Amino acid sequence: MRARWPVFAALLAVGATYVAYPYYTLYRLGEAIRHGDSVTLQAFVDWPSVREGIKEDICDLVLDDPADASRSAGLPPFGASFVRGITSNSIDRAVTPEALVAAVSTPAQRPAVDAGADVHVDWAFFDDLTDFTVSLKAPGQANPIRLQMQLRDAQWRVRRVWLPADLLQASAKT
Protein backbone atom coordinates (compact mmCIF):
# COMPACT_ATOMS: atom_id res chain seq x y z
CA MET A 1 0.00 0.00 0.00
CA ARG A 2 2.85 2.40 0.80
CA ALA A 3 4.33 1.88 -2.67
CA ARG A 4 1.06 2.97 -4.29
CA TRP A 5 0.72 6.20 -2.33
CA PRO A 6 3.28 8.22 -4.40
CA VAL A 7 1.63 7.07 -7.63
CA PHE A 8 -1.80 8.03 -6.30
CA ALA A 9 -0.49 11.41 -5.08
CA ALA A 10 1.13 12.09 -8.46
CA LEU A 11 -2.08 11.21 -10.34
CA LEU A 12 -4.09 13.40 -7.99
CA ALA A 13 -1.69 16.31 -8.53
CA VAL A 14 -1.84 15.91 -12.32
CA GLY A 15 -5.64 15.75 -12.21
CA ALA A 16 -5.93 18.83 -10.00
CA THR A 17 -3.54 20.74 -12.25
CA TYR A 18 -5.53 19.76 -15.34
CA VAL A 19 -8.81 20.90 -13.77
CA ALA A 20 -7.32 24.20 -12.54
CA TYR A 21 -5.48 25.01 -15.79
CA PRO A 22 -8.42 26.50 -17.78
CA TYR A 23 -9.45 28.60 -14.76
CA TYR A 24 -5.90 29.90 -14.48
CA THR A 25 -5.91 30.68 -18.21
CA LEU A 26 -9.20 32.53 -17.78
CA TYR A 27 -7.69 34.51 -14.92
CA ARG A 28 -4.64 35.42 -17.03
CA LEU A 29 -6.94 36.43 -19.90
CA GLY A 30 -8.86 38.74 -17.56
CA GLU A 31 -5.63 40.25 -16.27
CA ALA A 32 -4.43 40.84 -19.84
CA ILE A 33 -7.67 42.65 -20.64
CA ARG A 34 -7.52 44.74 -17.45
CA HIS A 35 -3.89 45.73 -18.02
CA GLY A 36 -4.16 46.30 -21.78
CA ASP A 37 -1.73 43.52 -22.68
CA SER A 38 -2.50 42.84 -26.35
CA VAL A 39 0.48 40.46 -26.69
CA THR A 40 -0.97 38.12 -24.06
CA LEU A 41 -4.43 38.45 -25.63
CA GLN A 42 -2.91 37.40 -28.95
CA ALA A 43 -1.53 34.27 -27.28
CA PHE A 44 -4.72 33.25 -25.45
CA VAL A 45 -7.27 33.88 -28.22
CA ASP A 46 -7.52 32.27 -31.65
CA TRP A 47 -8.59 35.54 -33.29
CA PRO A 48 -9.33 34.17 -36.80
CA SER A 49 -11.64 31.53 -35.33
CA VAL A 50 -13.37 34.04 -33.03
CA ARG A 51 -13.88 36.48 -35.94
CA GLU A 52 -15.39 33.75 -38.13
CA GLY A 53 -17.82 32.75 -35.39
CA ILE A 54 -18.97 36.34 -34.88
CA LYS A 55 -19.37 36.82 -38.64
CA GLU A 56 -21.55 33.70 -38.81
CA ASP A 57 -23.66 34.88 -35.87
CA ILE A 58 -24.21 38.35 -37.37
CA CYS A 59 -25.09 36.91 -40.78
CA ASP A 60 -27.49 34.45 -39.17
CA LEU A 61 -29.09 37.28 -37.20
CA VAL A 62 -29.46 39.57 -40.20
CA LEU A 63 -30.43 36.97 -42.82
CA ASP A 64 -32.70 34.85 -40.63
CA ASP A 65 -34.58 37.79 -39.12
CA PRO A 66 -38.28 36.86 -39.28
CA ALA A 67 -39.23 40.54 -39.34
CA ASP A 68 -37.66 40.79 -42.79
CA ALA A 69 -40.56 39.27 -44.73
CA SER A 70 -40.12 41.50 -47.75
CA ARG A 71 -37.25 39.54 -49.32
CA SER A 72 -37.88 38.31 -52.83
CA ALA A 73 -37.01 34.79 -53.96
CA GLY A 74 -34.12 35.94 -56.22
CA LEU A 75 -32.39 38.31 -53.83
CA PRO A 76 -31.28 36.15 -50.85
CA PRO A 77 -28.13 34.67 -52.44
CA PHE A 78 -26.95 38.13 -53.49
CA GLY A 79 -28.07 39.65 -50.20
CA ALA A 80 -26.35 36.93 -48.20
CA SER A 81 -23.11 37.45 -50.07
CA PHE A 82 -23.35 41.24 -49.73
CA VAL A 83 -24.04 41.06 -45.98
CA ARG A 84 -21.24 38.53 -45.53
CA GLY A 85 -18.76 40.80 -47.35
CA ILE A 86 -19.65 43.90 -45.36
CA THR A 87 -19.71 41.97 -42.09
CA SER A 88 -16.39 40.33 -42.88
CA ASN A 89 -14.58 43.62 -43.43
CA SER A 90 -15.96 45.36 -40.34
CA ILE A 91 -15.43 42.37 -38.03
CA ASP A 92 -11.86 41.87 -39.29
CA ARG A 93 -11.09 45.48 -38.33
CA ALA A 94 -13.03 45.53 -35.05
CA VAL A 95 -12.21 42.15 -33.48
CA THR A 96 -8.51 42.36 -32.68
CA PRO A 97 -6.49 42.36 -29.47
CA GLU A 98 -5.70 46.04 -29.92
CA ALA A 99 -9.38 46.94 -30.46
CA LEU A 100 -10.39 45.00 -27.34
CA VAL A 101 -7.74 46.76 -25.27
CA ALA A 102 -8.84 50.14 -26.65
CA ALA A 103 -12.52 49.42 -25.96
CA VAL A 104 -11.84 48.35 -22.39
CA SER A 105 -9.43 51.18 -21.59
CA THR A 106 -11.50 54.05 -23.02
CA PRO A 107 -12.24 56.27 -19.98
CA ALA A 108 -15.63 57.42 -21.28
CA GLN A 109 -16.89 53.85 -21.41
CA ARG A 110 -15.60 52.71 -18.02
CA PRO A 111 -17.44 53.35 -14.79
CA ALA A 112 -15.54 54.71 -11.82
CA VAL A 113 -15.58 51.33 -10.06
CA ASP A 114 -12.81 48.77 -10.32
CA ALA A 115 -12.58 47.16 -13.77
CA GLY A 116 -12.69 43.71 -12.18
CA ALA A 117 -16.31 44.34 -11.19
CA ASP A 118 -17.41 44.99 -14.78
CA VAL A 119 -17.63 41.42 -16.03
CA HIS A 120 -17.74 38.30 -13.90
CA VAL A 121 -17.84 34.58 -14.52
CA ASP A 122 -21.41 33.31 -14.18
CA TRP A 123 -20.41 29.65 -14.64
CA ALA A 124 -17.66 27.61 -16.23
CA PHE A 125 -17.40 23.88 -16.92
CA PHE A 126 -15.75 21.21 -19.04
CA ASP A 127 -17.73 20.06 -22.09
CA ASP A 128 -15.21 17.27 -22.59
CA LEU A 129 -11.49 16.75 -22.03
CA THR A 130 -10.41 19.44 -24.50
CA ASP A 131 -13.37 21.89 -24.45
CA PHE A 132 -14.19 24.34 -21.68
CA THR A 133 -17.18 26.72 -21.78
CA VAL A 134 -17.49 29.94 -19.79
CA SER A 135 -20.50 32.20 -19.31
CA LEU A 136 -19.70 35.84 -18.51
CA LYS A 137 -22.20 38.33 -17.09
CA ALA A 138 -21.71 41.98 -17.99
CA PRO A 139 -23.55 44.84 -16.30
CA GLY A 140 -26.57 45.97 -18.28
CA GLN A 141 -26.70 42.77 -20.34
CA ALA A 142 -29.67 40.45 -19.87
CA ASN A 143 -27.95 37.59 -21.67
CA PRO A 144 -24.43 36.35 -20.97
CA ILE A 145 -21.40 36.34 -23.23
CA ARG A 146 -20.24 32.77 -23.76
CA LEU A 147 -16.67 31.69 -24.52
CA GLN A 148 -15.46 28.29 -25.62
CA MET A 149 -11.86 27.43 -24.89
CA GLN A 150 -10.04 24.47 -26.42
CA LEU A 151 -6.92 22.70 -25.28
CA ARG A 152 -4.49 22.46 -28.18
CA ASP A 153 -0.74 21.94 -28.00
CA ALA A 154 -0.97 21.96 -24.17
CA GLN A 155 -2.48 25.48 -24.12
CA TRP A 156 -6.06 26.60 -23.51
CA ARG A 157 -7.17 29.21 -26.06
CA VAL A 158 -10.47 30.96 -26.70
CA ARG A 159 -11.77 29.52 -29.98
CA ARG A 160 -15.37 30.79 -30.08
CA VAL A 161 -17.35 33.67 -28.61
CA TRP A 162 -21.14 33.97 -28.60
CA LEU A 163 -22.29 37.53 -28.03
CA PRO A 164 -25.81 38.44 -26.85
CA ALA A 165 -28.26 39.34 -29.63
CA ASP A 166 -28.34 43.05 -28.70
CA LEU A 167 -24.55 43.31 -29.08
CA LEU A 168 -24.72 41.45 -32.40
CA GLN A 169 -27.44 43.80 -33.65
CA ALA A 170 -25.34 46.81 -32.67
CA SER A 171 -22.38 45.26 -34.53
CA ALA A 172 -24.52 44.54 -37.59
CA LYS A 173 -25.59 48.20 -37.80
CA THR A 174 -22.03 49.53 -37.83
N, C-alpha and C positions, 0 to 999 in steps of 0.2 A: 504493500500500500504506500509506503514511503517513497518508493521509486516512481510511482505514478503522480505524486503531488506536483513536482516541478513541471511535468508535461501538462497537467490540468491547469496549473497557474499560468503557464505560457499561452495555452489556448484561450483561457479566460482574458488575458491581457490583449491578445490579438483581436478577439471578438469585441472587447470594449473599445479598443482603438478604432476598429472598423465602424462601429455604431456611432462613435463621437466625431469621426472625421468629416462627414457632411455638415454637421452642426458647426464645427470649427471653421470650415470653408465658408459657410453662411455668415459667421461672425466676421471673418476677414473681409468678405465682400462688403458687408455693412460698414466696416471701418474704412475701407477704400473709398466708398461713396461719401462718407462723412468728411474724410480728409482730402477729397479731391484727387485721389491717386489713380489717374487714368491708366498707368502702366499695369497696376495690379488688376484693375477692371478688365483690361485686355487679356490678362492671363486667366481670369476666372470665368469669363463669358465667351461663348462661341458666337460672336457677333453675326456672322453670315447666317447661321441657323436661326438666331433670334429674329433677325430682320425678315427672313423668309416667312416665319410663323406669323409675325405681325402683318405682313403684306397679305397673306392668305386670310387672316381674320378680318382685315378691313375690306378686302374684296368680297368675302362672304357676306359681311354686314351690308355693304352697298348694293351688291347684285341680288341678294336674296331678300331684300327688304320688301315685305308684303304690302307696304303702303305704296310702292311703286307699281301700280297696276296698269299704267299707261304705256308700257313697253310693247313695241310691235314685235311680230314673230321674226323679222329679218334683222333687227338691230342688236339683240343680245350678244352675238359673237363679237361684233365690232365694239359694242359698249364694254364688254368684259375686257377686251384687249386694251381699249383706251384707258379704262379705270386701272387696270393692272400696270400699265406703263406710267401713268401719273403717280400712282401709289408707290411704285418701285423707286422712282427718282426721289420723292420726298422722304420716304422711309430710309433710303440709303444715306441721305444727308442728315437726317434727324436722329437716327438710332446708332450712336457711336459712343465710345467711352468719354470723349471730350464733351459731347453734347449733354450726356448724363451729368457729368461733373458741373458743367455750366448751369444746367437747370436746377441742380440741388444747391449750388452755392450762390445763386442770384439773391441778393438781400431782399428785394421787393417781394419775392415769392416765399420767403421763409418767415415763419412766426418768430417771436422773440424767445420762445422756449427752446430748450435743448433739442438739437437735431435728432437725437436718439429717440425722442418721444414722437416724432412724426409718423414713422411707419413701424409696426411691430409684427412679429410672427404670430399669426392666429393659430396655425397648426403646421406640423411638418412630420412626414412619415416616409418609410421606404415603400415603394411600389413593388420592387423586387431587388435582387442583389446589386444591380447597377443603376437603378433609377430611384430618385429621391424627389418628392414633391413638397413644395412649401406654399402656404397660403399667407399672404401679407395683407394686413388691414392698414389702410391709410385714412387719415382724418378727412371727413367729408365724403368718403366713398361708401356707398351702400354695399357694393360687391367687392370682394377681395381681388388682389392681383395674385396670380398663381405663377410659380416658377417650377420648372422641371430641371433637375440637375442629373447629369449622367457621369458615371465613373468610367473614364477612359484613360489608358496609360497611367494608371495609379493616381489620377487627379480628378476631383469633382469639378465639373464646369456646368454653368447654366446653359442649357441647350434650347429651351423653349420658354416663352413668356406669354401668358394669356392676360390681356388687359380687360378691365370692365368695359361694358358696351358704351358707356358715356365717354370714356377716354378714347375709345376707337372712333366714335362719331366725331369727336373734336379733331382727331388726327385726320379723318377722312375729309373734313372740310378745309383743312389747310393745304 
